[in-house]
Amino acid sequence: THGRGLFRYDKYEGTSVQYRHDPQRADSLSGDIVMAIEEDRKGDLWVGTRLNGLSRLNVRTGTFTRVPLGSDSDTVWDVLTDRKGAIWAGTLESGLFKIDPGTGTMVNFRFIPGDNNSLGGDTVWTVFEDGEGTIWAGTKNGGLNRYDPETRSFARFYGGSDFPDDLASQTITSIVEDSAGRLWLGTTSDGMRIWDRKTGEYTVCRHDPQDPESVGDDSVTSLFRDASGIIWVGTARGGLNKCLTVQAKFEHYKRSASNPRSLSRNDVRALLEDSSGRLWVGLDRGVDRIDREHGAVAHFDFGPEDKAAPTPGAVRAIREDQKGRIWLGTDGGGLVRIDADGETIRRDHNDGQNPNSLSHNRVNVLWIDRQDADTVWVGTQRGLNKFDSRTGRWTRFLNSRDDPGSLSGNIVTALYEDRAGFLWAGTREGLNKLDKATGRCERFVSRIGDTPGSSINDNVIHCLHEGRDGIIWIGTDSGLNRFDRAKAEWHTFAQKEGLSGEVVCGILEDSGGALWVSTNRGLCRLDPETEKTTKFGLHDGLQGSAFNPGASFRSAAGRMYFGGTNGFNAFLPEDVIKNPFVPSVVWTGFYRNEKEVPLPRSPSVLRDLTLSYKSGLATLEFAALVFTAPELNTFAYRLEPRDDAWITLIPGHRISLYDIEPGEYTLRVKAANPDGVWNEEGIAIEIKVLPPFWRTWWFALIVAAFVLSGVVMAVGAWKRVKSAPLTLGENLEDIIGAAGLTSREQEILRLVISGAGNKDIAKKLFISPSTARNHISNIYQKLGVGSRLELINRLGSGSRKNP
């Protein structure tokens, strides 16, 4: 803390112990402003303070020992225990100390002017040990330093090839290593640096007000890598930042103001990897050519004054022919060809006076003929064009209402040539199969009233693909269509069948036959044989939720590219695997009737719970400790012995217990990360539901006692009834005569005394039960009693008075 010393919290007991500086005690904490805490191999703590140097806490005795570093070493910024047990302490203006905790010996490393092998600066903000055991020191104005244990010297690192002196005078505040072995470096005022030591790549990460995905502030105060590999970035004014770059399944390329090798713009409309391995990226304005081997990026965006170049505008389609020429379809600039030398540029555009020209300057899609490399098929906003690059001749294919063999619509949005040589053309008004020899089309159009499975489901076509089995796949505004030409059968996949979104923008097939489908709501993988889908989202590294139609390409090596409005993704399908991290599961809260109930200890250590029958709605809350996309974590529970199987919660991370029978239960909860990797062990809590008092054993015992007492009394009364006529003798006649009973009432009274019930009396005297009850009621009134028991007592009392 800043001024309140050091606190130790016991989550099992819910208690805290505070350690403060006491001027009267030499074994107290040296100062109350604590900057760093580190545990050594023995379990003791090394505590660095702001004004009072370094202390060592013996956790067993609770006492502190001062560790003298020198008269000018009062401020300790950071403390590290390395894998060999040595203690490293970075200080303010006193350099770096290495301490042997066993012997107490220490070495002080300082900046020496003119010595490039000395520490880069005397103020050391952070000390870090990487996975190989190398010690790194981040200094003030002295950049990054690596310690060499053999020579006891330091090597200084100033930056990458694009920024050779970037770190020379930087203040490094924090260092962390990601799972790929890259070093992340936080600075006081210039963002972060990510250094890939294997490739030498060096990335600058600064705050960009125009980019919500950039780091929140350029003043980075701390870095942390959690158990799952996520990098957390603490900043001075930009809050806490979570970076999923290392966990991402897909590489994401986008524009970065700090990176000269990044895209010039983010809205990607078309993609192509050429035969030389260069990547062409069609943008909403111009095209980028990326030389991935050398990291060079060239941007083609020529002004209208250059008649030999395309006018500014979007590049919507890119193709390479067998001669290495690159063909670009532009939005308003017609067709552009860049020759293999990368310098010669030719543009073809619409000439309204010449029917032997491009039919429209907005080119949506291109296809290089497989049988004739000099033939380019050009889909435009007004029809399909065939261009012979040898002769410069154009042939147009347009829609004609009177010709059913013509194109179904003029806005051509997708082209694909199948293995049989037919050209499939998707439009905004249906699908066409073009016979190139005759120029005639077979149309596939959706019409109102079509029987499901008999036709395509939507006439707006975005993409086409022929599978290895000859199946034609069509991406439309309403899902993915599977067309089996041999059986003339159609089948549709939409969101309810597992697609990420309804609008299908791109279809690529990997070497295993699986289809990768980009949509307006993410990317998914479809296994055509099992029809099982796997969805991917932003947490997997996607450029965004929505992809652009036409912005997809598969290279000869199987590398896939999908583009959208926030750059593009690139990946090898075989490298896309599930995140193997198994999440821990913890209890996070207990609620009664939707109100949180304070617990004596942390909910994470909750092991048992007792509920009464008056608890009402009891709710237990829990969490999976994987923060990739917490909203996508999945939970399942089982209340034993009530439940035989696991019950999945979708969505939710709470379980409410209501109206459960009293007894003892075990509530088990397990969790899965967003990729469906489960923690099968999970967590469990013993729950005891107390019964109401009338269902307890002691209440049952009391009731049993009362019942037994009543039985004893009833048996006694019964015995008296049975013996009444014998004990009363002739005195009974005196009582009957004195009461003025009628002969019928006398007869009934004798039966009652003999133990007969109402039904027995009615049957014996051939009267109804109600009549018998009326007579008995009259008898009670005349004798002054209210029940049979009182009657017996009355008669017994009379006999005792008149022996």
Beta strands, then each sheet from edge to edge (+ up, - down):
strand 1: 6-10
strand 2: 15-19
strand 3: 34-39
strand 4: 45-49
strand 5: 54-58
strand 6: 63-67
strand 7: 76-81
strand 8: 87-91
strand 9: 96-99
strand 10: 106-109
strand 11: 124-129
strand 12: 135-139
strand 13: 144-148
strand 14: 153-157
strand 15: 172-177
strand 16: 183-187
strand 17: 192-195
strand 18: 202-205
strand 19: 220-225
strand 20: 231-235
strand 21: 240-243
strand 22: 251-253
strand 23: 268-273
strand 24: 279-283
strand 25: 287-291
strand 26: 296-300
strand 27: 315-320
strand 28: 326-330
strand 29: 335-338
strand 30: 345-348
strand 31: 363-368
strand 32: 375-380
strand 33: 383-388
strand 34: 393-397
strand 35: 412-417
strand 36: 423-427
strand 37: 430-435
strand 38: 440-444
strand 39: 461-466
strand 40: 472-476
strand 41: 479-484
strand 42: 489-493
strand 43: 504-509
strand 44: 515-519
strand 45: 522-526
strand 46: 533-536
strand 47: 547-554
strand 48: 560-564
strand 49: 567-571
strand 50: 585-592
strand 51: 595-596
strand 52: 608-611
strand 53: 618-624
strand 54: 634-640
strand 55: 647-649
strand 56: 654-657
strand 57: 663-672
strand 58: 678-689
sheet 1: 1+ 2-
sheet 2: 3+ 4- 5+ 6-
sheet 3: 7+ 8- 9+ 10-
sheet 4: 11+ 12- 13+ 14-
sheet 5: 15+ 16- 17+ 18-
sheet 6: 19+ 20- 21+
sheet 7: 22+ 49- 48+ 47-
sheet 8: 23+ 24- 25+ 26-
sheet 9: 27+ 28- 29+ 30-
sheet 10: 31+ 32- 33+ 34-
sheet 11: 35+ 36- 37+ 38-
sheet 12: 39+ 40- 41+ 42-
sheet 13: 43+ 44- 45+ 46-
sheet 14: 51+ 50- 53+ 56-
sheet 15: 52+ 58+ 57- 54+ 55-
end
